[in-house]
Amino acid sequence: MRLRLCGLFSFVMLALLGCSSFHSLHQNVKTIDKSFPEYSISISNMSYQSPVVIVQLRSLDPLDVLSVDSTSRSNTLQLSAFDQTHYLLVFEDLDSDFIMQSNEPSQLIDLRNWHDKARANSNSLSVTPPAPSIEIVLAQKDDQFEAPFIGVNFIFKLNIELKKAAIGQITSLTSETFSRNTANIGMWKPAEFIDSKYAGLFFLQAYDPDKIPVLFVHGMNGTGGDFTPIIEQIDTKRYQVWLYNYPSSLSLPFLTKALSEIMKEITQRHSIDSLHLVAHSMGGLIAKGYLNQCSSVKECDFIRSFTSISSPFSGVKSAEMGVKYAPVVMPAWRGLSPNSTVISTLFDVSASEISPPHFLIFGYRLKGALNAESSDGVISLSSQLRPSAQLQAERVIGFDDDHVTILSSPNMHNQLFDFWQKQEIAEAGYLQF
């Protein structure tokens, strides 16, 4: 892996000087935002005992479903929608069967023109103002518009069509897909990144049912190629490498949703019994968000371990400054702000309920004497070591490395591989028992 200026947010100050880069970002974000509008959802009257199902509809035809989400942990969430999402049907799934019943509290929301009106009323000078807020009030009611959805099983609608994502495409680490130039395109020109087929989940070899997949999720201004030092040390007779590649400037809820849908597609194609999930930096937030989503509907029991490396679980203060002062706001900055919904809901539920064993890896090498806060040179220790993250982690280990060099640490590699093996042995023992 080439050494690079990879400070997760050192680019904030540099970007303030790059007018041409902001112009490109401006145009690209508008394109993405039009195709994938976002909403800030708050739900009233949740019991927290049953999942809440959120159905995106193109029309009031029960067959015209675009996507289905589920949550039981929080009454607030960021929802990534589609330009053709005209309605939201929300109901509390009292018997957890994804079938809407007449006795289940619900609400149907008409979204037509909602997003555009919210933008028109926004006082923000940013090209990416905060997502429109929608309050859902769950209640039992006799609504003629909701009647056609009674008895509909939405479990079969849990997939969305990912037209432009490469899913299971075989490539190599030397591909342009993983170049530094591509990483920069993903940060400043996300629409071009997607159109160029750089986004998706890539394989480094043909799928082998006898090998355990290891799924890597990179961070801000990165690509799957950032994991090259680890990948080069992996036992390829036992493991196969998968790389989630995405444009890193887009919103975290969108990137989390995309990973979730891609994994649904992958698991439909292949029977996966075991998988290790490894994420660096911002990728740890995406991976944890994915685990929260898939665990709530019991769709990722095959994931044997989750390893986060130098992840900002308490957010990044400079991202919040970028939201306040940058002429164009990267959507990712909103989710990375310490007070965002993404950060506040990341560890809402105990690990025993929702997550595979978590190995929390952090770095603590501090460069220079002017840094006021302990960090790895990019992410503060307080953010890497968020108390709720430590409490649910099975293993927590720090390394005397900075934000980039930690990926090349032989000691880290050995600890990582040991963690995988211990989880595999534990699983084998459980199955035998």
Order of alpha helices (4+ residues) and beta strands (2+ residues): alpha-alpha-beta-beta-beta-beta-beta-beta-alpha-beta-beta-alpha-alpha-beta-beta-alpha-beta-alpha-beta-alpha-beta-alpha-alpha-alpha-alpha-beta-alpha-alpha-beta-alpha
